[in-house]
Amino acid sequence: MDSQRYPRLSRIAVPADLRQFPEAELPAIADELRAYLIEAVSQSGGHFGAGLGVIELTVALHYLYETPEDRLVWDVGHQCYPHKILTGRRDTIHTVKQKDGVAPFPKRDESEYDTFGVGHSSTSISAALGMAIAAQAKGDDRKVVAVIGDGAMTAGMAFEALNHAGGMEPEPNLLVILNDNRMSISENVGGLTKMLGRISGSKTLNALREGGKKLLGDKNRPAAKFVRRWEEHWKGMFVPSTLFEEMGFHYTGPIDGHDVPALVATLRTLRGLKGPQLLHVITTKGKGYERAEGDQIEYHAVGPFDPSVGVVKKPGPAKPTYTQVFGDWLCDMAAADPLLMGITPAMREGSGLVRFSKEFPERYFDVAIAEQHAVTLAAGMACEGAKPVVAIYSTFLQRGYDQLVHDVALQQLDVLFAIDRGGVVGPDGATHAGSFDLSFLRCVPDMVVMAPADENECRRMLSTGYRHPGPAAVRYPRGTGPGVAVQPSLDVLPIGKAELRQRGGRIALLAFGAVLPAAEKVAAELGLTVVNMRFVKPLDRALLVELAKTHEGFVTLEDNVVMGGAGSGVAELLAAEGVVLPMLHLGLPDAWQEHASREQLLAEAGLDADGIRRAVLARWPALAGGPSRAVGG
């Protein structure tokens, strides 16, 4: 680090160093931290706007609290880059998201300052409450702080935790900081956002309340209870405190989250208070970098860029991404069918619904970060004859799994799940990897589960699932496919029918989804049969039984965990048919894959052409001699 440019930050390796500075230096430290974050992320890329918005808050928290002994729990972990810089990762932050580099989210085994692993939102209050209860049980006096923001307060789990904490006896010592920037990745939506927008800070009111507490003494005295109730209702006319006060939290704020002296003074007071506290801070996502403040969606996460000119939009890939294929299909199908409804849990941009939201606003539903609600909302729509399409990342569908099983599948409702980011995802790491969806979907009765091998097949599968009168899922990867031209029609595929791509000899490669091109390459080299399976459920029973009679073994390939995945389904089918055949299952490992590029992760899992070839030849060494004819064919 250049000590001339960063004279203070260069002396801060860990928070204990920060605490050696006089309080008057904190605004200057915040300025240096913001400049360094801009410099680092411009070189590496990564999450950007949310971190810029919590610079002052991060400095104040680590200055006043004895971290890591005091527990600091970050929500929607992309807020945590400034935290990482102050907690021993200053000189490696430029490696964020890269293989073997700094993780993009809090990660317990990366640092003792990362008290809880985060990737999905709205977990901080539950985790922090658990820490506070455990500390209290052991007689530890450590402080516990949860920082929730960037839309995370819209999820039901946050309110479940608030409800629990506010009603406990004895009261837990917990501080929840609501970082209110009115954003998640897109603009926040919903009634809570509107309520939090009715902001009128009242220093006088807070002063009256604190003075009244001292004057009235015991909070259980009748006079104190009366005054507290009167104060809550009066304050509710001015600031959004009533909800939190009624849930049992002492509400403070709203205060300016970029005013370091005010933050420090408020936090110093709250640090000494007992019971559940909620501090409401108002921040600006992208604060201090004009372009990020002006375009908060674009600068949520960025690639490398020149800070002097900002992000320069590059031409998109020559071939469309799977997300774009879905977005175009959704608009085309909506134009053809007025019953279509599009639902997303706060992922309009990521899931490809921007065009749909503009062309069909009355049929577009962003439910905020509320995956459970998104799925049951779709179920309710289907009950009344609508045709809902839930656009959701694979890793986020895990949060709505009970609703998928109980509210959709059990009732055999007509809901299509368009599942983006299936399989390995890449730089965001294990928290965002769609490694399990084929396993957890194929065990659900009445589900039709599809995995496209190319862009046009993805479009046809979406139409197939939409036209199917029951629950269906199309699961596709992040990024682009092999470049197959997408036809404008809304044709469907015959359900449960695979596609024989090449008939070869001895061994059949059964590929599910995006791994097909690598399988085809190996099959061509070794003279093997290759099948584009298309359907994970139902499987093509007739074709599999036929191939089992003419081949010495099967190799199943999928970018899903092997355990319980599509390959397991093939093995179960053969066992039920009484067919005994050597099988090799290739897929994602029974281990957590860390952040790296998608290509690196596939190679690490042995799902690139080289890995598949090695695995097949290790199992059947005689294939190294070259192509051979199929048994009986």
Disulfide bonds with the S-S distance in Angstrom:
none
